[in-house]
Amino acid sequence: MTAVLFGSRSCGACRLLDPIVEDVAHETGVTLTHVDVEHEQALIARYAVRALPTLVFLAHDRVVGQVLGAVPRKALKAQFLNAMQKSS
């Protein structure tokens, strides 16, 4: 499974969430990719990103979960685990 974090350098919530997402991805063994929304318009459209930050979970080329905005670490980890279950 892969987690794709859509964000921007100018987004305060993105900068706050980034290290938390990196930690949880490491803990759960999920591959994490960062996408700068200022440079990847095609991906924004493909995954219908409407808010920042947005975290999209992908497995076998399909979306198995999504998190919008900055959320607490505990809730974020629960979303990772839920997406992992859906991806199996």
C-alpha positions as a LaTeX table, in Angstrom:
\begin{tabular}{lrrr}
\hline
Residue & $x$ (\AA) & $y$ (\AA) & $z$ (\AA) \\
\hline
Met1 & 0.00 & 0.00 & 0.00 \\
Thr2 & 1.07 & 3.55 & $-0.68$ \\
Ala3 & 0.02 & 6.75 & 1.07 \\
Val4 & 0.14 & 9.93 & $-1.01$ \\
Leu5 & 0.28 & 13.18 & 0.93 \\
Phe6 & $-0.92$ & 16.17 & $-1.09$ \\
Gly7 & 0.31 & 19.45 & 0.30 \\
Ser8 & 2.10 & 22.71 & $-0.27$ \\
Arg9 & 5.05 & 24.49 & 1.29 \\
Ser10 & 2.80 & 27.48 & 1.96 \\
Cys11 & 0.24 & 25.35 & 3.85 \\
Gly12 & 0.71 & 25.56 & 7.62 \\
Ala13 & $-1.43$ & 22.50 & 8.35 \\
Cys14 & 0.59 & 20.54 & 5.78 \\
Arg15 & 3.84 & 21.40 & 7.52 \\
Leu16 & 2.37 & 20.35 & 10.87 \\
Leu17 & 0.99 & 17.05 & 9.58 \\
Asp18 & 3.99 & 16.03 & 7.49 \\
Pro19 & 6.26 & 14.68 & 10.28 \\
Ile20 & 3.32 & 12.88 & 11.91 \\
Val21 & 2.39 & 11.18 & 8.63 \\
Glu22 & 6.02 & 10.21 & 8.08 \\
Asp23 & 6.22 & 8.64 & 11.57 \\
Val24 & 2.96 & 6.69 & 11.19 \\
Ala25 & 3.92 & 5.50 & 7.70 \\
His26 & 7.23 & 4.26 & 9.07 \\
Glu27 & 5.53 & 2.51 & 12.02 \\
Thr28 & 3.02 & 0.76 & 9.76 \\
Gly29 & 5.40 & $-0.05$ & 6.92 \\
Val30 & 3.41 & 1.98 & 4.41 \\
Thr31 & 5.25 & 3.64 & 1.53 \\
Leu32 & 4.77 & 7.42 & 1.66 \\
Thr33 & 4.92 & 9.76 & $-1.32$ \\
His34 & 4.66 & 13.55 & $-1.14$ \\
Val35 & 2.94 & 15.57 & $-3.87$ \\
Asp36 & 3.33 & 19.35 & $-4.10$ \\
Val37 & $-0.03$ & 20.58 & $-5.37$ \\
Glu38 & 1.57 & 23.60 & $-6.98$ \\
His39 & 3.34 & 21.33 & $-9.48$ \\
Glu40 & 1.07 & 18.30 & $-9.99$ \\
Gln41 & $-2.26$ & 19.49 & $-11.37$ \\
Ala42 & $-2.99$ & 16.18 & $-13.12$ \\
Leu43 & $-2.73$ & 14.22 & $-9.85$ \\
Ile44 & $-4.92$ & 16.77 & $-8.06$ \\
Ala45 & $-7.62$ & 16.24 & $-10.65$ \\
Arg46 & $-7.20$ & 12.46 & $-10.73$ \\
Tyr47 & $-7.70$ & 12.11 & $-6.97$ \\
Ala48 & $-10.18$ & 15.01 & $-6.62$ \\
Val49 & $-8.07$ & 16.85 & $-4.04$ \\
Arg50 & $-10.18$ & 19.72 & $-2.70$ \\
Ala51 & $-8.49$ & 20.52 & 0.62 \\
Leu52 & $-4.98$ & 20.63 & 2.02 \\
Pro53 & $-3.51$ & 18.54 & 3.36 \\
Thr54 & $-5.10$ & 15.47 & 1.79 \\
Leu55 & $-3.78$ & 11.97 & 2.36 \\
Val56 & $-4.86$ & 9.31 & $-0.15$ \\
Phe57 & $-4.27$ & 5.60 & 0.43 \\
Leu58 & $-3.73$ & 3.51 & $-2.70$ \\
Ala59 & $-3.61$ & $-0.25$ & $-3.16$ \\
His60 & $-3.54$ & $-2.02$ & $-6.51$ \\
Asp61 & $-4.21$ & 1.30 & $-8.31$ \\
Arg62 & $-7.39$ & 2.04 & $-6.39$ \\
Val63 & $-8.19$ & 4.42 & $-3.55$ \\
Val64 & $-8.80$ & 2.53 & $-0.30$ \\
Gly65 & $-8.96$ & 5.54 & 2.01 \\
Gln66 & $-8.61$ & 9.28 & 2.34 \\
Val67 & $-7.96$ & 11.80 & 5.11 \\
Leu68 & $-8.77$ & 15.49 & 4.67 \\
Gly69 & $-7.07$ & 18.14 & 6.77 \\
Ala70 & $-4.84$ & 17.86 & 9.79 \\
Val71 & $-6.03$ & 15.19 & 12.21 \\
Pro72 & $-4.64$ & 13.98 & 15.55 \\
Arg73 & $-1.97$ & 11.28 & 15.44 \\
Lys74 & $-4.21$ & 8.61 & 16.99 \\
Ala75 & $-6.94$ & 9.20 & 14.39 \\
Leu76 & $-4.37$ & 9.26 & 11.61 \\
Lys77 & $-2.91$ & 5.92 & 12.67 \\
Ala78 & $-6.42$ & 4.44 & 12.79 \\
Gln79 & $-6.95$ & 5.61 & 9.19 \\
Phe80 & $-3.67$ & 3.97 & 8.13 \\
Leu81 & $-4.69$ & 0.69 & 9.75 \\
Asn82 & $-8.19$ & 0.83 & 8.26 \\
Ala83 & $-6.78$ & 1.45 & 4.78 \\
Met84 & $-4.34$ & $-1.41$ & 5.24 \\
Gln85 & $-7.20$ & $-3.78$ & 6.07 \\
Lys86 & $-9.10$ & $-2.67$ & 2.96 \\
Ser87 & $-6.03$ & $-3.18$ & 0.81 \\
Ser88 & $-5.59$ & $-6.85$ & 1.72 \\
\hline
\end{tabular}
